[in-house]
Amino acid sequence: MELIKDFLDFILHINDHLDAMVREYGTMIYAILFLIIFVETGLIVMPFLPGDSLLFAAGAICARSVNDPDPAMNIFVLIGLLFVAAVLGDNVNYAVGRFLGDKATKLRIGKRQLVKQAYIDKTHSFFEKYGTKAIIMARFVPIIRTFTPFVAGVGKMEYRKKFLPFDVAGGFLWISSMSLAGFWLGTNEWVKQHFEAVVIGIILISVLPMVIGFLRHKFSKKSA
């Protein structure tokens, strides 16, 4: 319970925590952020890491240190490194899914089946129809962005023509848009005073497509 409380505190006050990490670790913060983004996108067992709010907060820190003689972080270095982390993570995730193939349905966490065959079949059909859009849009939805490359690999989505180019595009759009949003808005006085509310807003907006999809699926089953 204490671990969950600490995790929620980190997410809601990510600006303060990130500031403290910059003061303590200096330029090593780049490596820490790289690792967080890589793990969130590359390991299906860690889908709950705060990617969106982390990028926004990091962008805000870059903006506040622009005029410093020894800036804590540079926005261009940040975007470049985290873009590599996001693409590398997705590609590792895809490779693991492709390697496991049908064995993925045998993966379990305790007694809970991690990937069901029905999910693989539905996702494969979805990718065949909306593949490019799915890869790009998934970047902006927490949890979904972690599972999408894995299921794409399991479903053996064509790598060079379908997965890779649109994964790269989605990774760049996600990293740059969230980081630059923090960079441009992070120095705003209202945003600084209500940063917790802004983080909650980012989380709510990012999970909204998932909630809408769930409700549509639930009501469509009832009407059928």
C-alpha positions in Angstrom: 0.0 0.0 0.0 2.9 2.3 0.9 4.4 1.6 -2.5 1.2 2.7 -4.3 1.0 5.8 -2.2 4.6 6.7 -3.1 4.0 6.0 -6.8 0.9 8.3 -6.9 2.8 11.0 -5.0 5.6 10.8 -7.6 3.2 11.1 -10.5 1.1 14.0 -9.0 4.2 15.9 -7.8 6.4 14.8 -10.7 7.7 18.4 -11.2 9.1 18.6 -7.7 10.5 15.1 -7.8 12.2 15.7 -11.2 13.7 19.0 -10.0 15.2 17.2 -7.0 16.6 14.4 -9.3 18.2 17.1 -11.5 19.8 18.7 -8.5 21.1 15.4 -7.2 22.2 13.6 -10.4 23.0 16.5 -12.8 23.3 15.4 -16.4 22.8 11.8 -15.3 19.1 12.7 -15.4 19.2 12.1 -19.2 20.1 8.5 -18.5 17.4 8.1 -15.9 14.7 9.5 -18.2 16.0 7.4 -21.1 15.7 4.3 -19.0 12.2 5.2 -17.8 10.9 5.7 -21.4 12.7 2.6 -22.6 11.2 0.5 -19.9 7.7 1.8 -20.3 7.7 1.2 -24.1 9.9 -1.9 -24.1 8.6 -4.1 -21.2 5.0 -5.3 -21.1 5.3 -5.8 -17.3 5.8 -2.0 -16.7 3.0 -0.3 -18.5 2.1 2.1 -15.7 5.1 4.4 -15.8 4.2 8.1 -16.2 5.4 8.8 -19.7 3.2 11.7 -20.7 3.5 13.7 -17.4 7.2 12.9 -17.2 7.9 14.3 -20.7 5.8 17.4 -19.9 7.7 18.0 -16.6 11.1 17.5 -18.3 10.2 20.0 -21.0 9.2 22.5 -18.3 12.6 22.1 -16.5 14.3 22.7 -19.9 12.4 25.9 -20.3 13.2 27.2 -16.8 16.9 26.6 -17.3 17.3 28.2 -20.8 19.0 31.3 -19.5 21.1 29.5 -16.9 24.9 29.6 -17.7 25.0 25.9 -16.9 21.5 24.6 -17.8 20.2 21.5 -16.1 18.7 20.1 -19.4 18.5 21.1 -23.0 15.2 20.6 -24.8 16.9 19.4 -28.1 19.1 16.8 -26.3 16.1 15.7 -24.3 13.9 15.1 -27.4 16.7 13.4 -29.3 17.6 11.0 -26.5 14.1 10.1 -25.5 13.0 9.7 -29.1 15.8 7.0 -29.4 14.6 5.4 -26.1 10.9 5.3 -27.3 11.8 3.7 -30.7 14.3 1.3 -29.2 11.8 0.2 -26.5 9.1 -0.4 -29.0 11.4 -2.4 -31.3 12.6 -4.6 -28.4 8.9 -5.1 -27.5 8.1 -6.0 -31.1 11.0 -8.4 -31.3 10.0 -10.2 -28.0 6.4 -10.5 -29.3 7.6 -11.9 -32.6 10.0 -14.3 -31.0 7.3 -15.7 -28.6 4.6 -15.8 -31.3 1.8 -18.1 -30.2 3.7 -18.9 -27.0 2.6 -15.5 -25.8 -0.7 -16.9 -24.8 1.0 -19.1 -22.3 2.5 -16.2 -20.4 1.0 -15.7 -17.0 1.3 -13.4 -14.0 0.4 -15.6 -11.1 -2.7 -17.4 -12.3 -3.7 -14.6 -14.7 -3.1 -15.1 -18.4 -1.2 -12.1 -19.8 -2.1 -12.3 -23.5 -5.3 -14.1 -24.7 -5.5 -15.6 -28.2 -8.7 -13.7 -28.8 -6.9 -10.4 -28.1 -4.1 -11.4 -30.5 -6.6 -12.2 -33.3 -8.6 -9.0 -32.8 -5.5 -6.9 -32.6 -4.0 -8.5 -35.7 -7.2 -7.9 -37.7 -7.3 -4.3 -36.3 -3.7 -3.8 -37.4 -4.4 -5.2 -40.9 -7.2 -2.6 -41.3 -5.9 0.4 -39.4 -2.3 -0.6 -38.9 -0.5 2.7 -39.5 -3.0 4.8 -37.5 -3.0 2.3 -34.7 0.8 2.4 -34.3 0.9 6.2 -34.2 -2.2 6.8 -32.1 -1.2 4.1 -29.5 1.8 6.3 -28.5 -0.5 8.8 -26.8 -2.5 6.2 -24.8 -0.9 4.9 -21.5 -0.7 1.1 -21.2 -1.9 0.7 -24.8 1.4 2.1 -26.0 3.2 -0.6 -24.1 1.2 -3.5 -25.4 0.8 -2.4 -29.0 4.3 -3.2 -30.3 4.3 -6.5 -28.4 1.0 -7.6 -30.0 2.1 -6.3 -33.4 5.1 -8.7 -33.0 3.0 -11.6 -31.9 0.7 -11.0 -34.9 3.7 -10.8 -37.2 2.9 -7.4 -38.6 5.2 -6.6 -41.5 8.2 -4.9 -39.9 9.9 -2.7 -42.6 6.8 -1.4 -44.4 4.2 -1.2 -41.7 5.6 -1.3 -38.2 9.0 0.5 -38.3 8.2 3.7 -40.2 5.0 4.5 -38.4 6.5 3.5 -35.0 9.3 6.0 -35.7 6.8 8.7 -36.7 4.6 8.0 -33.7 7.6 8.0 -31.4 8.8 11.4 -32.7 5.3 12.9 -32.5 4.8 11.7 -28.9 8.2 12.7 -27.5 8.4 16.1 -29.2 4.8 17.1 -28.7 4.7 16.3 -24.9 8.2 17.7 -24.3 7.6 20.9 -26.2 4.2 21.4 -24.5 6.0 21.4 -21.2 8.7 23.7 -22.6 6.2 26.2 -23.9 3.7 26.0 -21.0 5.9 25.1 -18.1 7.0 28.6 -17.3 3.5 30.0 -17.3 2.6 31.2 -13.8 -0.8 29.5 -13.7 0.7 26.2 -14.8 3.5 26.4 -12.2 1.0 27.1 -9.5 -1.4 24.4 -10.6 1.1 21.8 -11.9 -0.7 19.0 -10.0 -4.0 19.8 -11.7 -2.2 20.0 -15.1 -0.7 16.5 -14.5 -4.1 15.1 -13.6 -5.5 16.7 -16.8 -2.8 15.1 -18.9 -3.5 11.7 -17.4 -7.3 12.1 -17.9 -7.0 13.3 -21.5 -4.5 10.5 -22.4 -6.7 7.7 -21.0 -10.0 9.1 -22.5 -9.7 7.1 -25.7 -9.3 3.9 -23.7 -12.4 4.8 -21.6 -14.5 5.6 -24.6 -13.4 2.4 -26.4 -14.4 0.4 -23.3 -17.8 2.0 -22.9 -18.5 1.6 -26.6 -17.6 -2.1 -26.4 -19.7 -2.6 -23.3 -22.8 -0.9 -24.6 -22.5 -2.6 -28.0 -22.5 -6.0 -26.3 -25.6 -5.0 -24.3 -27.5 -3.9 -27.4 -26.5 -7.1 -29.2 
